[in-house]
Amino acid sequence: MAIPLDPEEMVEVFGDHDPTRFDAEVEQRWGDTAAFRESHRRTARYTKDDWLACTAEGEAAVQTMAAAMSAGLPASSAEAMDGAEGHRRHIDRWFYPCSHRMQTGLADMYLADPRFTAAYEERAPGLAQYVHDAIHANAARS
């Protein structure tokens, strides 16, 4: 992502998380894709306020799924799938066009890459699998 924020704004928006930490790997793996180019184009113009709105929206989608899981609802519940749809729309709005097929590929990566898995598991044990399953259920629902 192109993040034109100064160091103080980066901390304000992202806290301890450094979204640029894997830039080289991301560019190496996906730099030749339309999604990468579109994400870079969009994010290059975001202000601090845009980033704050973006991160809040993404957090809300994940929180919806986490709350559904915590309530004991299956990943195929309307609540969980609504969170998954919010996640897809968040990516589509802020980064690149995100079809259900694209999103299920991301969900598969959330389980295949231990870094993604750990990010979800830090929030709640089992959340990575739950998010994966909710995304797949939402894709089937569509």
Secondary structure, 3 states (H helix, E strand, C coil): CCCCCCHHHHHHHHCCCCCCCCHHHHHHHHCCCHHHHHHHHHHCCCCHHHHHHHHHHHHHHHHHHHHHHHCCCCCCCHHHHHHHHHHHHHHHHHCCCCCHHHHHHHHHHHHHCHHHHHHHHHHCCCHHHHHHHHHHHHHHHC
